Every structure is written in C-alpha cells, then in structure tokens.
C-alpha cells in the first residue's frame, strides 16, 4: 500500500511542482505573486480536454494545453500586468486576482460549471518490484519529466534563459547591460503559461476538469514555491514533489479532507528551520 501511495504522491508532486514553477518564475523575475496561475492551469486543462475529445491523443492535448495557457498568460501580461509594471506589489496581486476571476468566469460561461473528465481507456496496472503502477501514471510522469527538461533547458541552455536569470538576479544590472526587458518578459510569461498548462492537463486527467480546479490547487502551488525558495525553479519542483508525496502517504492517517492542510504543516516546519526555503538565498536590505 505504501508503494502505491508513493507512486501516486510522485505524480501528484509533479503536478504541484509544475504549478509552483509557473508561480516562482513570475515571482523571481516580475517580482509579484501571480494569483492567476491556477486559472491559467484551468484554461490549459479545458484546451487539452477539447483536443483530446477531438483526436483521442494525449500528445495533441498537451500541445493544445501549452498553446492555450501560454496565450492566456501572455495576454494577461500585455493587457494587465505590463501597464501596471511600476505599481506596488499589492496592486499587482489584486490585479492578478482580478485576472483569475475573469478567466474563471469566461470558462464557466463557455463550458458551464459541471465537472468533465478525460475519457482515457482503462488498462491493467503494470507490475514492477511488487508495485502495481497504473500505465496512465507512467504516461503523466513522462510528460511532466519532458516538460521540466524543456523548461530547464530553456532557462540554462538558451540565450533568452540566461537573460531571464540575469533579470532575476539583478534587474538594474541587467537593464544597463543591454538586455531588452520586453523580450525577456514575453518569454517569461510564455514559459510560465506553458508550465501551468501541462500542470492543468495532468490534474484534469487525474481528477476532473471544472472552472474551479486551478483556483483550488493554487494555495498548494504557492506553498511549494515558498518552501522551495522564492525565485528558485529547482526548489519549487523539488518542494512540489515533497508536498505531493507527503499528502498522498499521509492519506490513510489523516484522511482525504485534511491531507491538503499537511502541505502547509510541512512548509511551516521547514521554514521554522530554514526561513528562506530549501533553495532560497538570504538577501540583505538595499
């Protein structure tokens, strides 16, 4: 039983990690908590659901989820966050909450508020070292691994990724070094939207698709981003894995209702020992 819960926790943790990656990228570079990340996930889930219903292919569903969430994320930046770029963080947070409500309302109007599911074929679990692993869990874990590899490849192996990390480390120095901020921000919001889209697709396949699904998972994504260290992509993913495993493994002891609260217990316990998070850096007052 423990092994099955561990496998479920890894898959759930990868979903949290991808959502937390979207949150921490925006926080590290744009310098505000993007409360619209959860509803961007939902947009990706619905786009993936439509593509899957039309084609039956999870690969096409993944492409549709990435495209839709990337577009929603970029539109949010160009229409709302860019004009408010020099406003206080609190103003940007309130604007992000407003964007989240708009996305949720539009999805509710188009698709209704009833729950929908991905019609995936049933398959016998795969036996591996005494574990019975559902094939869909293997598929989703592979999708998440490929998405993470692509995201970290962009961040560490491309010119735009190096520019994004330079802006995250020191925005003023990056600006005087000739880095074009608009190009960096467009790449940031597309990358964050793509990560959120894959997370939304995976969550939709594992559970159900509804307009509220992303908003309900947003707090856990924020918890993982804080636990991993704000602005640390690797920390966000590893913290998401930790929280996902902790939630699933604890289910027999605390029940389904309270396992979500356990994520915040773990976060608080780690932050009491390491206030900057697992991979965060302590910054001095400027």
C-alpha positions in Angstrom: 0.0 0.0 0.0 2.8 2.4 0.9 4.4 1.9 -2.6 1.2 2.7 -4.4 0.7 5.8 -2.3 4.4 6.8 -3.0 3.8 6.4 -6.8 0.6 8.5 -6.6 2.5 11.1 -4.5 5.2 11.4 -7.1 2.7 12.1 -9.9 0.7 14.5 -7.7 4.0 16.1 -6.7 5.0 16.7 -10.3 1.7 18.5 -10.9 2.3 20.7 -7.9 5.9 21.2 -9.0 4.9 22.4 -12.4 2.4 24.8 -11.0 4.9 26.0 -8.4 7.4 26.5 -11.2 5.0 28.8 -13.0 4.5 30.8 -9.8 8.2 31.1 -8.9 9.3 32.1 -12.4 6.9 35.1 -12.3 7.8 36.0 -8.7 11.5 35.7 -9.4 11.5 37.9 -12.5 8.4 40.1 -12.4 8.5 40.4 -8.6 4.9 39.7 -7.7 2.8 36.7 -6.7 0.8 35.7 -9.7 -2.6 34.6 -8.3 -3.8 33.9 -11.9 -1.5 30.9 -12.3 -4.2 28.5 -11.1 -6.8 29.7 -13.6 -4.2 29.6 -16.3 -3.9 25.9 -15.4 -7.6 25.5 -15.8 -7.5 27.1 -19.3 -4.9 24.6 -20.3 -7.0 21.7 -18.9 -10.0 22.8 -21.0 -8.0 23.2 -24.1 -6.4 19.8 -23.6 -9.9 18.3 -23.0 -11.2 19.7 -26.2 -8.2 18.5 -28.2 -8.5 15.0 -26.6 -12.2 14.8 -27.3 -11.5 15.7 -31.0 -8.4 13.4 -31.5 -8.1 10.9 -28.7 -4.4 11.8 -28.4 -2.8 13.0 -25.2 0.1 14.4 -27.2 -2.2 16.7 -29.1 -4.0 17.5 -25.8 -0.7 18.5 -24.3 0.2 20.8 -27.3 -3.3 22.4 -27.0 -2.9 22.9 -23.3 0.6 24.6 -23.7 -0.7 26.8 -26.5 -3.8 27.9 -24.7 -2.2 28.5 -21.4 0.8 30.3 -23.0 -1.6 32.6 -24.9 -3.7 33.3 -21.8 -0.6 34.0 -19.7 0.9 36.4 -22.4 -2.4 38.2 -22.9 -2.6 38.7 -19.1 0.8 40.3 -19.1 0.2 42.5 -22.2 -3.2 43.7 -21.2 -2.9 44.0 -17.4 0.5 43.4 -15.8 2.6 45.3 -18.2 0.6 48.6 -17.8 0.9 48.1 -14.0 4.6 47.2 -14.0 5.7 50.1 -11.9 2.8 49.8 -9.4 3.2 48.4 -5.9 3.3 44.6 -5.4 -0.1 44.8 -3.7 -1.7 46.4 -6.8 -0.3 43.7 -9.0 -1.5 41.0 -6.6 -5.0 42.4 -6.7 -4.8 42.7 -10.5 -3.8 39.0 -10.7 -6.8 38.0 -8.6 -9.0 40.0 -10.9 -7.5 38.3 -14.0 -8.1 34.9 -12.3 -11.8 35.8 -11.7 -12.1 36.9 -15.4 -10.6 33.6 -16.7 -12.8 31.5 -14.4 -15.9 33.4 -15.4 -15.2 33.1 -19.1 -14.6 29.4 -18.8 -17.8 29.0 -16.7 -19.8 30.8 -19.4 -18.3 28.7 -22.2 -18.2 25.3 -20.7 -20.6 25.5 -17.7 -19.8 24.5 -14.2 -20.4 20.8 -14.4 -17.4 18.5 -13.9 -16.0 16.9 -17.1 -13.5 14.1 -17.4 -10.9 12.8 -19.9 -12.2 9.6 -21.5 -9.0 7.6 -21.3 -9.0 3.8 -21.9 -8.8 1.6 -18.8 -5.6 -0.6 -18.6 -4.3 -3.2 -16.3 -1.6 -1.9 -13.8 2.0 -2.8 -14.6 3.7 -5.0 -12.0 7.2 -3.7 -11.0 9.1 -4.8 -8.0 5.8 -5.8 -6.2 4.2 -2.4 -7.1 1.1 -2.1 -9.2 1.6 1.1 -11.2 -1.3 2.4 -13.4 0.0 3.0 -17.0 -1.5 6.5 -17.0 0.7 7.4 -14.0 3.7 6.4 -16.0 2.5 8.4 -19.0 1.8 11.5 -16.9 5.2 11.3 -15.1 6.9 11.0 -18.5 5.0 14.1 -19.8 6.0 16.0 -16.7 9.6 15.0 -16.9 9.8 16.1 -20.6 8.1 19.4 -19.7 10.5 20.0 -16.9 13.5 19.1 -19.0 12.3 21.5 -21.7 11.7 24.3 -19.2 15.1 23.9 -17.5 16.7 23.6 -20.9 15.3 27.0 -21.9 16.5 28.5 -18.6 20.0 27.2 -18.7 20.9 26.4 -22.3 19.5 29.3 -24.3 20.3 33.0 -24.6 16.8 34.1 -23.5 17.0 31.8 -20.5 20.3 33.4 -19.4 18.8 36.8 -19.8 15.8 35.8 -17.7 18.1 34.5 -14.9 20.1 37.8 -15.2 17.0 39.8 -14.7 16.0 37.6 -11.7 19.4 38.1 -10.1 19.8 41.9 -10.6 17.2 43.7 -12.7 19.1 47.0 -12.7 22.4 45.5 -13.8 20.6 43.5 -16.5 19.0 46.7 -17.8 22.2 48.6 -18.1 23.8 45.5 -19.8 21.6 46.0 -22.8 19.0 43.2 -22.0 15.7 44.1 -23.6 13.1 43.7 -20.9 10.0 43.3 -23.1 11.6 40.3 -24.9 12.5 38.8 -21.5 9.0 39.3 -20.1 7.3 37.8 -23.2 9.5 34.7 -22.9 8.8 34.6 -19.1 5.0 34.6 -19.4 5.0 32.1 -22.3 7.2 29.7 -20.3 5.2 30.2 -17.1 2.0 29.7 -19.0 3.3 26.5 -20.7 4.3 25.0 -17.3 0.8 25.9 -15.9 -0.8 24.3 -19.0 0.9 21.0 -18.5 0.1 21.0 -14.8 -3.6 21.7 -15.6 -3.7 18.9 -18.2 -2.2 16.4 -15.8 -4.5 17.5 -13.0 -7.5 17.2 -15.3 -6.5 13.7 -16.4 -6.0 12.6 -12.8 -9.2 14.2 -11.4 -11.9 16.2 -13.1 -12.0 19.4 -15.2 -14.0 22.3 -13.8 -13.7 26.1 -13.8 -12.6 26.0 -10.1 -10.0 23.3 -10.4 -7.0 25.6 -10.8 -8.0 28.0 -8.1 -8.4 25.2 -5.6 -4.9 24.0 -6.3 -3.3 27.4 -6.2 -2.6 27.5 -2.5 -0.6 24.3 -2.7 1.4 25.7 -5.6 2.2 28.8 -3.6 3.2 26.6 -0.6 5.6 24.7 -2.8 7.1 27.9 -4.3 7.7 29.3 -0.8 9.0 26.1 0.6 11.4 25.7 -2.3 12.7 29.2 -2.0 11.0 32.1 -3.9 12.7 32.5 -7.3 14.3 29.1 -7.3 12.8 26.9 -10.1 14.6 23.7 -9.0 13.5 24.4 -5.4 9.9 24.8 -6.5 9.8 21.5 -8.3 11.5 19.5 -5.5 9.3 21.1 -2.9 6.2 20.2 -5.0 7.4 16.6 -5.1 7.9 16.7 -1.3 4.5 18.1 -0.7 2.8 15.7 -3.1 4.4 12.6 -1.5 3.6 13.9 2.0 0.0 14.4 1.1 -0.6 11.0 -0.5 1.4 9.0 2.0 -0.5 10.7 4.9 -3.9 9.9 3.4 -4.6 6.7 5.4 -3.7 8.6 8.7 -5.3 12.0 8.3 -8.0 11.3 5.6 -8.5 13.0 2.2 -10.0 16.1 3.8 -7.0 17.0 5.9 -4.2 15.9 3.6 -4.1 19.3 1.9 -3.5 21.0 5.2 -0.5 18.8 5.7 1.3 20.6 2.9 1.2 23.8 4.9 2.3 21.9 8.1 5.4 20.6 6.2 6.0 24.1 4.8 5.9 25.8 8.2 8.1 23.1 9.8 10.8 23.6 7.1 10.5 27.4 7.2 11.0 27.4 11.0 14.4 25.8 10.5 15.3 27.4 7.2 13.3 30.7 6.7 14.5 31.3 3.2 13.2 27.9 2.0 15.1 24.9 0.7 17.0 26.7 -2.0 16.3 30.3 -1.4 19.0 32.9 -0.9 19.1 35.3 2.0 19.0 38.9 0.7 20.3 41.9 2.5 18.4 45.2 2.8 19.3 47.5 -0.1 
